[in-house]
Amino acid sequence: MAMRAIPCSLQPPRYYSRMSGFTLLEVLIAVAIFVIVGTMALSGYNELSRQSIRVEESMARIRAVQSTMQRMAQDFMELEPRPVREPLGDGMQPALRADARTQELAEFTHSGWSNPAGVPRPTLQRVSYQLQDKKLTRSYWVMLDRTLTSQPVSTVVLDRVTSVKLRFMDSTHNWQDQWPSANGSLVVGAQAGSTDALSLRPIAVEITMDLEDWGVLTRLVEVPG
């Protein structure tokens, strides 16, 4: 019996077709593009993070400066004519004592000391401001008539402060660089060292602060009463 010819379509292939895919060069190009895009994205993210940090630092600095100026203004607006006893002896310190020649900018008595916890203490507070190593420090004492063992509570309220200058307007509307006045002109109708003289307050206080990054800031505070 004669054999029939097998159609060509049913005959087994002589070779397999090569599978399609990426060449090594194409893979290298794709990796290079990915690295370039990733580097650009990372650089952009880092720059955005740095800008965010700078903005946050700038905002924190603004808040610190505003808070310090507001705190000082509030303290001087609440000046009270309350002298305090010397830590040692029977002498008295004036209600406000300030001398630009000393490291202590000012020490004074002010009111408005909040007492939310209801602690048995006065509403008056004795505070002082000092400038050392370009840091402005605010200190206060728990009691007005303190002793040598009384330690103040101190807080650095602002840094990068080049200088702080205080001026005080007396009752004759003249500016004084220290208080009480060195020439005694502030004591009107009272003897120096008397209770009236020690209780004397200015009618206004000028605060001038020189900052490393902001320059000179000036605030004029009116003292009520």
C-alpha distance (Angstrom), angle and dihedral (degrees) to the residues before:
residue distance angle dihedral
M1 . . .
A2 3.76 . .
M3 3.84 117.9 .
R4 3.76 117.1 -124.0
A5 3.74 119.3 -127.3
I6 3.82 115.6 -106.7
P7 3.78 112.1 -123.7
C8 3.77 114.4 -109.8
S9 3.78 91.0 -120.1
L10 3.79 91.0 62.5
Q11 3.76 95.4 47.1
P12 3.87 114.8 105.5
P13 3.80 112.8 -101.7
R14 3.71 117.0 -103.8
Y15 3.90 92.4 -139.3
Y16 3.78 140.2 7.9
S17 3.79 120.8 -113.1
R18 3.77 114.4 -109.0
M19 3.86 111.7 -104.7
S20 3.79 114.6 -114.6
G21 3.98 119.7 -120.2
F22 3.82 146.6 127.0
T23 3.70 120.8 -55.1
L24 3.80 121.2 -132.2
L25 3.81 90.5 -106.6
E26 3.79 91.6 54.4
V27 3.81 91.0 49.9
L28 3.79 91.4 50.2
I29 3.80 91.4 49.5
A30 3.81 91.2 49.5
V31 3.81 91.3 49.6
A32 3.81 91.3 48.4
I33 3.81 91.5 51.3
F34 3.79 90.8 48.2
V35 3.80 91.5 50.7
I36 3.82 92.1 49.0
V37 3.80 93.4 48.5
G38 3.81 91.5 44.9
T39 3.80 91.9 50.0
M40 3.79 91.6 50.1
A41 3.80 91.4 48.3
L42 3.82 92.1 48.0
S43 3.80 91.9 48.6
G44 3.78 90.3 50.7
Y45 3.80 91.4 49.0
N46 3.81 92.2 49.0
E47 3.79 91.6 49.3
L48 3.79 90.5 48.5
S49 3.80 90.1 50.2
R50 3.81 91.3 49.8
Q51 3.79 91.1 49.7
S52 3.80 90.4 48.8
I53 3.82 90.7 51.2
R54 3.82 91.3 48.3
V55 3.80 91.3 49.6
E56 3.80 91.4 48.7
E57 3.82 91.7 48.5
S58 3.80 90.0 48.4
M59 3.80 91.8 50.1
A60 3.81 91.1 47.2
R61 3.81 89.5 51.5
I62 3.80 91.4 49.6
R63 3.79 91.0 50.8
A64 3.81 91.7 48.3
V65 3.82 93.5 50.2
Q66 3.80 93.4 45.4
S67 3.80 92.2 46.1
T68 3.81 92.6 49.6
M69 3.79 94.8 48.8
Q70 3.79 90.5 45.9
R71 3.80 92.1 48.6
M72 3.81 93.2 50.0
A73 3.80 92.0 45.8
Q74 3.80 91.3 49.5
D75 3.80 92.3 48.9
F76 3.80 93.1 51.6
M77 3.82 93.0 43.7
E78 3.80 87.9 57.3
L79 3.82 95.7 50.8
E80 3.80 111.3 151.3
P81 3.84 126.8 -157.9
R82 3.79 91.7 -124.3
P83 3.81 117.0 128.6
V84 3.79 117.7 -159.8
R85 3.77 133.0 -143.6
E86 3.76 122.0 -100.2
P87 3.82 112.3 -104.4
L88 3.80 87.8 -119.9
G89 3.78 124.8 35.4
D90 3.79 132.7 -2.4
G91 3.79 97.1 -65.0
M92 3.79 123.8 120.7
Q93 3.79 132.1 -134.2
P94 3.82 118.2 -143.3
A95 3.77 121.1 -105.8
L96 3.81 86.7 -110.1
R97 3.78 123.9 26.4
A98 3.81 121.5 177.4
D99 3.78 132.5 158.4
A100 3.80 123.4 169.7
R101 3.80 90.3 -153.5
T102 3.80 92.4 68.0
Q103 3.78 131.4 68.8
E104 3.79 89.8 -117.5
L105 3.79 108.4 80.9
A106 3.79 96.8 -162.8
E107 3.79 142.6 -22.1
F108 3.79 120.4 -163.0
T109 3.79 148.0 145.1
H110 3.78 119.6 -105.1
S111 3.77 136.5 174.4
G112 3.78 131.9 -135.5
W113 3.80 97.2 72.8
S114 3.77 100.4 161.0
N115 3.79 118.6 -135.7
P116 3.82 108.6 -168.7
A117 3.81 93.0 158.9
G118 3.80 93.0 55.0
V119 3.81 93.9 -123.7
P120 3.83 112.9 173.9
R121 3.81 99.9 -107.5
P122 3.82 138.1 108.9
T123 3.78 124.1 -84.2
L124 3.82 89.0 -131.0
Q125 3.78 118.7 88.3
R126 3.78 134.2 -164.4
V127 3.81 111.4 -139.6
S128 3.76 137.3 172.6
Y129 3.79 136.4 -167.8
Q130 3.81 123.0 -145.8
L131 3.79 133.1 -179.7
Q132 3.80 117.5 -150.6
D133 3.80 130.4 155.5
K134 3.82 89.9 -4.4
K135 3.80 90.7 -58.7
L136 3.78 121.5 120.7
T137 3.80 111.0 -145.2
R138 3.80 128.7 -167.0
S139 3.81 117.2 -157.7
Y140 3.79 131.7 -177.6
W141 3.78 137.3 -177.5
V142 3.78 125.2 -135.3
M143 3.83 91.3 -136.6
L144 3.79 129.0 39.3
D145 3.80 99.7 -141.3
R146 3.77 96.9 47.9
T147 3.77 131.0 -178.8
L148 3.79 131.8 -138.8
T149 3.79 89.8 -89.7
S150 3.81 93.7 54.7
Q151 3.78 109.5 107.8
P152 3.80 121.8 -160.2
V153 3.77 125.2 -127.1
S154 3.80 105.3 -122.3
T155 3.80 130.2 -165.6
V156 3.80 130.3 179.2
V157 3.79 102.8 -128.2
L158 3.81 99.4 177.9
D159 3.80 138.6 9.0
R160 3.81 134.2 -161.3
V161 3.79 89.8 49.4
T162 3.80 112.8 153.6
S163 3.79 97.3 -173.4
V164 3.80 143.7 -18.4
K165 3.79 122.9 -152.7
L166 3.80 125.5 -170.5
R167 3.80 125.8 -164.7
F168 3.78 126.8 -175.1
M169 3.79 128.0 -153.1
D170 3.80 113.3 -142.8
S171 3.78 128.4 -152.7
T172 3.82 90.7 -85.9
H173 3.84 89.5 57.5
N174 3.77 93.0 -111.9
W175 3.79 121.3 135.7
Q176 3.78 118.5 -119.5
D177 3.81 125.7 -164.9
Q178 3.79 92.7 -152.0
W179 3.79 137.4 30.1
P180 2.98 128.2 -107.4
S181 3.78 90.6 31.1
A182 3.78 116.8 -106.6
N183 3.83 92.4 -134.8
G184 3.79 93.1 50.6
S185 3.80 94.2 -123.1
L186 3.79 89.8 130.6
V187 3.75 92.8 66.4
V188 3.79 102.1 82.0
G189 3.76 114.9 178.3
A190 3.81 92.5 -9.3
Q191 3.75 135.6 91.0
A192 3.78 118.8 -112.8
G193 3.78 110.0 -96.3
S194 3.80 93.8 21.6
T195 3.79 121.6 126.5
D196 3.81 91.8 -104.5
A197 3.78 91.8 52.0
L198 3.79 93.0 46.8
S199 3.81 90.9 49.8
L200 3.79 94.4 51.6
R201 3.80 116.2 123.7
P202 3.80 132.7 -168.6
I203 3.79 120.4 -113.2
A204 3.81 92.4 -132.7
V205 3.79 140.0 12.3
E206 3.80 125.9 -151.6
I207 3.81 116.3 -153.2
T208 3.81 116.4 -163.0
M209 3.79 116.5 -177.9
D210 3.80 125.6 -177.3
L211 3.81 113.6 -156.9
E212 3.78 127.2 -170.1
D213 3.80 93.6 -129.0
W214 3.81 103.5 26.9
G215 3.77 103.4 37.0
V216 3.80 121.4 -144.8
L217 3.82 121.1 -4.7
T218 3.80 122.6 -175.2
R219 3.80 128.8 -166.5
L220 3.80 125.8 -178.1
V221 3.79 115.0 -153.4
E222 3.79 124.9 -166.9
V223 3.78 115.4 -145.4
P224 3.83 109.3 -142.7
G225 3.78 120.6 -135.0
